[in-house]
């Protein structure tokens, strides 16, 4: 422990220590004035013990200030905040040449708060002095419970929204794949329809060929047509038959000139007086059967 001794008309600023705690001490002693300022550093001992200037001034330690003079109103300021294991007490006494103020506040784990503030100015008449008293008691227990419930509900709602959003995204993805599959099916259906049209045309041609074949079969094997066909074949095969005898030099070429080209359109262009140019209709219905050009 350090012992401080001061004499009249002295002004001293020192840093003293007590039990490993340092304090800034400013003492000014004059015949007409006494000024003492003691400031402790802020303290936070593992969160168990805390000491500050006030709840909002945690960078400063508790303050004791007294300035008494014969020529003016005394100035006194005592400010401190102490918290031990969640229980805190804050106090401030302020006396200046304009006002007098006392503030005391106590808190228990931040759930219960009680405070008292008294402030007044100076006046010759006590009844006209601006006197203010403010008291407050607040129970935050139910507010914190309600806040916890609200936070829990909000968290659950946010989680539900997240799952709903994820499900909606999956639904959109599945819908996209489904639409793509439907489009593929539509394209495949169009291809099947096109193939069916080609198939129907082929079936129609087969039916036409079958009908022609049936007609030939009827001629060869059915009733009077069969009898006529057999007699015709037997007659044609019974002996020599001369349908046309051409006896002329270059008879084959002259025959071709008379007939004209096989295609009537070509015959009309190259041999307009030929039989095929005058009477031919198509390549197969060209009025004359025989070799052509």
ZIJO-V633390 format. One record per backbone hydrogen bond with DSSP energy under -0.5 kcal/mol. CO is the residue of the C=O (numbers start at 0). NH is the residue of the N-H. Records with the same first field share a line. If there is no record, write none. Layout:
BEGIN
CO = NH, NH
END
This chain:
BEGIN
9 = 28
11 = 26
13 = 15, 24
15 = 22
17 = 20
20 = 17
21 = 40
22 = 15, 24
23 = 38
24 = 13
25 = 36
26 = 11
27 = 29, 34
28 = 8, 9
29 = 32
31 = 69
32 = 29
33 = 67
34 = 27
35 = 65
36 = 25
37 = 63
38 = 23
39 = 60
42 = 50
43 = 45
44 = 47, 48
47 = 84
48 = 44
49 = 82
50 = 42
51 = 80
56 = 52, 53, 59
59 = 52
61 = 39
62 = 78
63 = 37
64 = 76
65 = 35
66 = 68, 74
67 = 33
71 = 68
73 = 75
74 = 66
75 = 94
76 = 64
77 = 92
78 = 62
79 = 90
80 = 51
81 = 88
82 = 49
83 = 86
85 = 87, 108
86 = 83
87 = 106
88 = 81
89 = 104
90 = 79
91 = 102
92 = 77
93 = 100
94 = 75
97 = 121
98 = 95
99 = 119
100 = 93
101 = 117
102 = 91
103 = 115
104 = 89
105 = 113
106 = 87, 108
107 = 110, 111
110 = 139, 140
111 = 107
112 = 137
113 = 105
114 = 135
115 = 103
116 = 133
117 = 101
118 = 131
119 = 99
123 = 125
124 = 127
125 = 128
128 = 130
129 = 120, 131
131 = 118
133 = 116
135 = 114
137 = 112, 139
139 = 143
140 = 144
141 = 145
142 = 146
143 = 147
144 = 148
145 = 149
146 = 150
147 = 151
148 = 152
149 = 153
150 = 154
151 = 155
152 = 156
153 = 157
154 = 158
155 = 159
156 = 160
157 = 161
158 = 162
159 = 163
160 = 164
161 = 165
162 = 166
163 = 167
164 = 168
165 = 169
166 = 170
167 = 171
168 = 172
169 = 173
170 = 174
171 = 175
172 = 176
173 = 177
174 = 178
175 = 179
176 = 180
177 = 181
178 = 182
179 = 183
180 = 184
181 = 185
182 = 186
183 = 187
184 = 188
185 = 189
186 = 190
187 = 191
188 = 192
189 = 193
190 = 194
191 = 195
192 = 196
193 = 197
194 = 198
195 = 199
196 = 200
197 = 201
198 = 202
199 = 203
200 = 204
201 = 205
202 = 206
203 = 207
204 = 208
205 = 209
206 = 210
207 = 211
208 = 212
209 = 213
210 = 214
211 = 215
212 = 216
213 = 217
214 = 218
215 = 219
216 = 220
217 = 221
220 = 222
221 = 224, 225
222 = 226
223 = 227
224 = 228
225 = 229
226 = 230
227 = 231
228 = 232
229 = 233
230 = 234
231 = 235
232 = 236
233 = 237
234 = 237
240 = 242
243 = 245
244 = 246
245 = 247
247 = 250
249 = 253
250 = 254
251 = 255
252 = 256
253 = 257
254 = 258
255 = 259
257 = 274
258 = 275
261 = 263
262 = 266
263 = 267
264 = 268
265 = 269
266 = 270
270 = 273
273 = 277
274 = 278
275 = 279
283 = 285
284 = 280, 281
END
